[in-house]
Amino acid sequence: MSNPPATDFSFIVRATTEDDVENLGRFIEPFVQQGRLLPRTWDELEDLTMHGFVAVADGTIVGFAALEIYSSKLAELRSLAVSSEFQGHGVGKALVRACVERAQRHNVFEVMAITSSEEFFQRCGFDFTLPGEKKALFLQTRETY
């Protein structure tokens, strides 16, 4: 088990650029191997950088998230990942906040997140239902992606 970073840990969150594609690909690879993120082609990574944010510490990507806006009604927070040694220091929450703020700037009504880390998203203000008891339901059409 790795040691957590020092308590004076600092990072910045910024919008991603095309220059981030290669480093982003390297960053997400361990998450893909663990089955926590879907594999991405170079083109898909380029697309994600148009909608994404990175957390950077000492010049290294330590976190990533993207917001895909589908309409004025709905956006999806996608591909949230934080390096294990930087978890628990507010990186994930800062990335979620950046995505939600982008949704608010674009006047998006709802932001959804599909996740296996429901407790984290609940701490960020997400819930299973929306006012009026709205719920998302899913149907898987094949065994693997």
Secondary structure by P-SEA (a helix, b strand, c coil): ccccccccbbbbbbbbcccaaaaaaaaaaaaaaacccccccaaaaaaaaacbbbbbcccccccbbbbbbccccccccccccccccccccaaaaaaaaaaaaaaaaacccbbbbbccaaaaaaaaccccccccbbbbbbbbccccc
